Amino acid sequence: MTSGVASGREQLVVLVGGPPELPRLYRLPEGTAEDASRVVVAFYGRHQRFEPTGEKELVQGQQVPVFRFVYSTAIAE
């Protein structure tokens, strides 16, 4: 979870909603498809699930897809 602009094969997304402590900018793990149908972030023992809004936001000169919080689930042990 960083706030820098993605480089190379990494993809940066904007997360809207979810836990207030979760960073707004999130770097998807390498190898994640750019057209991801959802983003799942492991955060304090839960999977926070986000879906694309179809919107983009300008972040440091780069158009970044916006994902909105949908729900969270406990991480199974």
C-alpha positions as CSV (number, residue, x, y, z in Angstrom):
1,M,0.0,0.0,0.0
2,T,1.7,3.1,-1.2
3,S,0.9,6.5,-2.5
4,G,3.4,6.7,-5.4
5,V,2.4,6.4,-9.1
6,A,2.5,2.9,-10.6
7,S,5.4,2.0,-12.8
8,G,6.2,-0.9,-15.0
9,R,3.6,-3.6,-14.6
10,E,2.1,-2.4,-11.3
11,Q,-1.3,-0.9,-11.3
12,L,-2.4,1.9,-8.9
13,V,-6.1,2.2,-8.0
14,V,-8.2,4.6,-5.9
15,L,-10.3,3.0,-3.1
16,V,-13.5,4.7,-2.0
17,G,-15.2,3.7,1.2
18,G,-14.2,0.8,3.5
19,P,-12.3,1.2,6.8
20,P,-11.2,4.8,7.4
21,E,-7.6,3.6,8.2
22,L,-7.3,1.9,4.7
23,P,-5.1,4.0,2.4
24,R,-7.1,5.7,-0.4
25,L,-4.4,4.8,-3.0
26,Y,-3.6,1.1,-3.4
27,R,-1.0,-0.6,-5.6
28,L,-2.3,-3.9,-6.9
29,P,0.1,-6.8,-6.6
30,E,2.2,-7.5,-9.7
31,G,0.5,-9.7,-12.2
32,T,-3.0,-8.4,-11.4
33,A,-5.0,-7.7,-14.6
34,E,-5.4,-4.0,-15.4
35,D,-9.1,-4.6,-16.0
36,A,-9.7,-6.2,-12.6
37,S,-13.4,-6.9,-12.0
38,R,-12.8,-6.5,-8.2
39,V,-10.1,-5.7,-5.7
40,V,-9.7,-7.6,-2.5
41,V,-7.5,-6.1,0.2
42,A,-6.4,-8.1,3.3
43,F,-6.7,-5.6,6.2
44,Y,-6.7,-6.4,9.9
45,G,-8.0,-10.0,9.6
46,R,-10.7,-9.2,7.0
47,H,-10.9,-9.2,3.2
48,Q,-12.1,-5.7,2.1
49,R,-13.9,-6.1,-1.3
50,F,-14.1,-3.3,-3.8
51,E,-15.8,-3.2,-7.3
52,P,-15.0,-0.8,-10.1
53,T,-17.1,2.3,-10.5
54,G,-16.2,2.8,-14.2
55,E,-14.7,6.2,-13.2
56,K,-11.1,7.3,-13.3
57,E,-9.3,9.9,-11.2
58,L,-6.3,11.9,-12.0
59,V,-3.4,11.1,-9.6
60,Q,-0.1,12.7,-10.2
61,G,-0.8,13.1,-14.0
62,Q,-2.0,9.5,-14.4
63,Q,-5.6,8.3,-14.9
64,V,-6.3,5.8,-12.2
65,P,-9.4,3.5,-11.9
66,V,-11.7,4.1,-8.9
67,F,-13.1,1.1,-6.9
68,R,-15.9,1.4,-4.4
69,F,-16.2,-0.6,-1.2
70,V,-18.9,-3.3,-1.4
71,Y,-18.4,-5.6,1.7
72,S,-15.9,-7.3,3.9
73,T,-15.5,-10.9,5.0
74,A,-13.4,-12.6,7.7
75,I,-10.2,-14.2,6.5
76,A,-10.6,-18.0,7.0
77,E,-7.9,-19.7,9.0
